[in-house]
Each structure stands twice: as structure tokens, then as C-alpha cells.
Amino acid sequence: MIKKERDTSMNITDVRLRKLPTEGKLKAIVSVTFDNEFVLHDIKIIEGKESLFLAMPSRRLPNGEYRDIAHPISAEARKELEDVVFKEYYSVKEQLDQEDNDGEVIEVEAEEVIEE
């Protein structure tokens, strides 16, 4: 099989967050839409020892390990995803803290990210 590189990139066009109770390390579950055509569900925002991080959708293998179902391939793609998701998370968190919408699904449309 011949691998062919594509010249096109996908842009993040929508981010949807579900706020969870403030207790525990799991802070939100996120769905990200790319180019209004492809959606990736069940990205988790988790509180780590030093900061928040994204855990990509995964499944448990028979040996007990977890393997990502989907994930960014490059460091640049991961950083872009993290930047957009965390920006929306902090925006929604601030709004929810003011409005007390505990557990409600909040849908937030992200600005389209333009590749340079």
C-alpha cells in the first residue's frame, strides 16, 4: 500500500461541553466537530497533578490497558485541539459558575480555526 500525504487540513468548527459535578478529577466530557462534517465524542478534560489535560476516547483491552480510539497524530494538531477545547472550557466554566447550571449540557460553538 502506498501512503499519500494530503495537502488539506481539518478545522475545528464546533465544541460542545457537558459540565460534570465539580468533585473528582473528571471536569467535562467534550465533543469536537471538524469542518462541520466529522465529530469526535467522549474527549475528557481531566485534572492532573499540575494542570488540566485532554484524554482522548479510549477502550479497555482484555489485558486491562486502555488504548486510544482516535487521537491527534502531530504535536501541532494536539496543541490546536487543546487550545480550542480549553478556551471553551474556561469560558463555559465561568458562565456556569455565575449561573449555577449544575449538570446541564452546554453547547458552545467555537470560532473556526484557520490554518496558516
Contact map, one row per residue, 1 for C-alpha under 8 A:
11100000000000000000000000000000000000000000000000000000000000000000000000000000000000000000000000000000000000000000
11110000000000000000000000000000000000000000000000000000000000000000000000000000000000000000000000000000000000000000
11111000000000000000000000000000000000000000000000000000000000000000000000000000000000000000000000000000000000000000
01111100000000000000000000000000000000000000000000000000000000000000000000000000000000000000000000000000000000000000
00111110000000000000000000000000000000000000000000000000000000000000000000000000000000000000000000000000000000000000
00011111100000000000000000000000000000000000000000000000000000000000000000000000000000000000000000000000000000000000
00001111100000000000000000000000000000000000000000000000000000000000000000000000000000000000000000000000000000000000
00000111110000000000000000000000000000000000000000000000000000000000000000000000000000000000000000000000000000000000
00000111111000000000000000000000000000000000000000000000000000000000000000000000000000000000000000000000000000000010
00000001111100000000000000000000011000000000000000000000000000000000000000000000000000000000000000000000000000000000
00000000111110000000000000000000011000000000000000000000000000000000000000000000000000000000000000000000000000011110
00000000011111100000000000000001111000000000000000000000000000000000000000000000100000000000000000000000000001111000
00000000001111100000000000000001111100000000000000000000000000000000000000000000000000000000000000000000000011111000
00000000000111110000000000000001110100000000000000000000000000000000000000000000000000000000000000000000000111110000
00000000000111111000000000000111100000000000000000000000000000000000000000000000000010010000000000000000001111000000
00000000000001111100000000000111000000000000000000000000000000000000000000000000000000000000000000000000011110000000
00000000000000111110000000011110000000000000000000000000000000000000000000000000000000001000000000000000111100000000
00000000000000011111000000011100000000000000000000000000000000000000000000000000000000000000000000000011111000000000
00000000000000001111100000111000000000000000000000000000000000000000000000000000000000000000100000000111110000000000
00000000000000000111110001111000000000000000000000000000000000000000000000000000000000000000000000000110000000000000
00000000000000000011111100100000000000000000000000000000000000000000000000000000000000000000000000000110000000000000
00000000000000000001111100100000000000000000000000000000000000000000000000000000000000000000000000000000000000000000
00000000000000000000111110000000000000000000000000000000000000000000000000000000000000000000000000000000000000000000
00000000000000000000111111100000000000000000000000000000000000000000000000000000000000000000000000000000000000000000
00000000000000000000001111100000000000000000011100000000000000000000000000000000000000000000000000000000000000000000
00000000000000000001000111110000000000000001111000000000000000000000000000000000000000000000000000000000000000000000
00000000000000000011110111111000000000000001111000000000000000000000000000000000000000000000000000000000000000000000
00000000000000001111000001111100000000000001110000000000000000000000000000000000000000000000000000000000000000000000
00000000000000001111000000111110000000000111100000000000000000000000000000000000000000000000000000000000000000000000
00000000000000111100000000011111000000001111100000000000000000000000000000000000000010000000000000000000000000000000
00000000000000111000000000001111100000111110000000000000000000000000000000000000000000000000000000000000000000000000
00000000000111110000000000000111110000111000000000000000000000000000000000000000000000000000000000000000000000000000
00000000000111100000000000000011111111110000000000000000000000000000000000000000000000000000000000000000000000000000
00000000011111000000000000000001111111100000000000000000000000000000000000000000000000000000000000000000000000000000
00000000011110000000000000000000111111000000000000000000000000000000000000000000000000000000000000000000000000000000
00000000000011000000000000000000111111100000000000000000000000000000000000000000000000000000000000000000000000000000
00000000000000000000000000000000111111100000000000000000000000000000000000000000000000000000000000000000000000000000
00000000000000000000000000000000111111110000000000000000000000000000000000000000000000000000000000000000000000000000
00000000000000000000000000000011110111111000000000000000000000000000000000000000000000000000000000000000000000000000
00000000000000000000000000000011100001111110000000000000000000000000000000000000000000000000000000000000000000000000
00000000000000000000000000000111000000111110000000000000100000000000000000000000000000000000000000000000000000000000
00000000000000000000000000001110000000011111000000000001100000000000000000000000000000000000000000000000000000000000
00000000000000000000000000001110000000011111100000000111100000000000000000000000000000000000000000000000000000000000
00000000000000000000000001111100000000000111110000000111100000000000000000000000000000000000000000000000000000000000
00000000000000000000000001111100000000000011111000011110000000000000000000000000000000000000000000000000000000000000
00000000000000000000000011110000000000000001111100011110000000000000000000000000000000000000000000000000000000000000
00000000000000000000000011100000000000000000111111111000000000000000000000000000000000000000000000000000000000000000
00000000000000000000000010000000000000000000011111111000000000000000000000000000000000000000000000000000000000000000
00000000000000000000000000000000000000000000001111100000000000000000000000000000000000000000000000000000000000000000
00000000000000000000000000000000000000000000001111110000000000000000000000000000000000000000000000000000000000000000
00000000000000000000000000000000000000000000001111111000000000000000000000000000000000000000000000000000000000000000
00000000000000000000000000000000000000000000111101111100000000000000000000000000000000000000000000000000000000000000
00000000000000000000000000000000000000000000111100111110000000000000000000000000010000000000000000000000000000000000
00000000000000000000000000000000000000000011110000011111000000000000000000000000010000000000000000000000000000000000
00000000000000000000000000000000000000000011110000001111100000000000000000000000000000000000000000000000000000000000
00000000000000000000000000000000000000000111000000000111110000000001111000000000000000000000000000000000000000000000
00000000000000000000000000000000000000001111000000000011111000000001111000000000000000000000000000000000000000000000
00000000000000000000000000000000000000000000000000000001111100000111110000000000000000000000000000000000000000000000
00000000000000000000000000000000000000000000000000000000111110000111100000000000000000000000000000000000000000000000
00000000000000000000000000000000000000000000000000000000011111011110000000000000000000000000000000000000000000000000
00000000000000000000000000000000000000000000000000000000001111111110000000000000000000000000000000000000000000000000
00000000000000000000000000000000000000000000000000000000000111111000000000000000000000000000000000000000000000000000
00000000000000000000000000000000000000000000000000000000000011111000000000000000000000000000000000000000000000000000
00000000000000000000000000000000000000000000000000000000000111111100000000000000000000000000000000000000000000000000
00000000000000000000000000000000000000000000000000000000000111111110000000000000000000000000000000000000000000000000
00000000000000000000000000000000000000000000000000000000011110011111000000000000000000000000000000000000000000000000
00000000000000000000000000000000000000000000000000000000011110001111100000000000000000000000000000000000000000000000
00000000000000000000000000000000000000000000000000000001111000000111111000000000000000000000000000000000000000000000
00000000000000000000000000000000000000000000000000000001111000000011111000000000000000000000000000000000000000000000
00000000000000000000000000000000000000000000000000000001110000000001111100000000000000000000000000000000000000000000
00000000000000000000000000000000000000000000000000000001100000000001111110000000000000000000000000000000000000000000
00000000000000000000000000000000000000000000000000000000000000000000011111101100000000000000000000000000000000000000
00000000000000000000000000000000000000000000000000000000000000000000001111101100000000000000000000000000000000000000
00000000000000000000000000000000000000000000000000000000000000000000000111111100000000000000000000000000000000000000
00000000000000000000000000000000000000000000000000000000000000000000000111111110000000000000000000000000000000000000
00000000000000000000000000000000000000000000000000000000000000000000000001111111000000000000000000000000000000000000
00000000000000000000000000000000000000000000000000000000000000000000000111111111100000000000000000000000000000000000
00000000000000000000000000000000000000000000000000000000000000000000000111111111110000000000000000000000000000000000
00000000000000000000000000000000000000000000000000000000000000000000000000111111111000000000000000000000000000000000
00000000000000000000000000000000000000000000000000000000000000000000000000011111111100000000000000000000000000000000
00000000000100000000000000000000000000000000000000000000000000000000000000001111111110000000000000000000000000000000
00000000000000000000000000000000000000000000000000001100000000000000000000000111111111000000000000000000000000000000
00000000000000000000000000000000000000000000000000000000000000000000000000000011111111100000000000000000000000000000
00000000000000000000000000000000000000000000000000000000000000000000000000000001111111110000000000000000000001000000
00000000000000100000000000000100000000000000000000000000000000000000000000000000111111111000000000000000000000000000
00000000000000000000000000000000000000000000000000000000000000000000000000000000011111111100000000000000000000000000
00000000000000000000000000000000000000000000000000000000000000000000000000000000001111111110000000000000000000000000
00000000000000100000000000000000000000000000000000000000000000000000000000000000000111111111000000000000000101000000
00000000000000001000000000000000000000000000000000000000000000000000000000000000000011111111100000000000000000000000
00000000000000000000000000000000000000000000000000000000000000000000000000000000000001111111110000000000000000000000
00000000000000000000000000000000000000000000000000000000000000000000000000000000000000111111111000000000000000000000
00000000000000000000000000000000000000000000000000000000000000000000000000000000000000011111111100000000010100000000
00000000000000000010000000000000000000000000000000000000000000000000000000000000000000001111111110000000000000000000
00000000000000000000000000000000000000000000000000000000000000000000000000000000000000000111111111000000000000000000
00000000000000000000000000000000000000000000000000000000000000000000000000000000000000000011111111100000000000000000
00000000000000000000000000000000000000000000000000000000000000000000000000000000000000000001111111111100000000000000
00000000000000000000000000000000000000000000000000000000000000000000000000000000000000000000111111111000000000000000
00000000000000000000000000000000000000000000000000000000000000000000000000000000000000000000011111110000000000000000
00000000000000000000000000000000000000000000000000000000000000000000000000000000000000000000001111111000000000000000
00000000000000000000000000000000000000000000000000000000000000000000000000000000000000000000000111111100000000000000
00000000000000000000000000000000000000000000000000000000000000000000000000000000000000000000000110111111000000000000
00000000000000000011100000000000000000000000000000000000000000000000000000000000000000000000000100011111000000000000
00000000000000000111100000000000000000000000000000000000000000000000000000000000000000000000000000001111100000000000
00000000000000000110000000000000000000000000000000000000000000000000000000000000000000000000000000001111110000000000
00000000000000001110000000000000000000000000000000000000000000000000000000000000000000000000000000000011111000000000
00000000000000011110000000000000000000000000000000000000000000000000000000000000000000000001000000000001111100000000
00000000000000111100000000000000000000000000000000000000000000000000000000000000000000000000000000000000111110000000
00000000000001111000000000000000000000000000000000000000000000000000000000000000000000010001000000000000011111000000
00000000000011110000000000000000000000000000000000000000000000000000000000000000000000000000000000000000001111100000
00000000000111100000000000000000000000000000000000000000000000000000000000000000000100010000000000000000000111110000
00000000000111000000000000000000000000000000000000000000000000000000000000000000000000000000000000000000000011111000
00000000001111000000000000000000000000000000000000000000000000000000000000000000000000000000000000000000000001111100
00000000001110000000000000000000000000000000000000000000000000000000000000000000000000000000000000000000000000111110
00000000001000000000000000000000000000000000000000000000000000000000000000000000000000000000000000000000000000011111
00000000101000000000000000000000000000000000000000000000000000000000000000000000000000000000000000000000000000001111
00000000000000000000000000000000000000000000000000000000000000000000000000000000000000000000000000000000000000000111
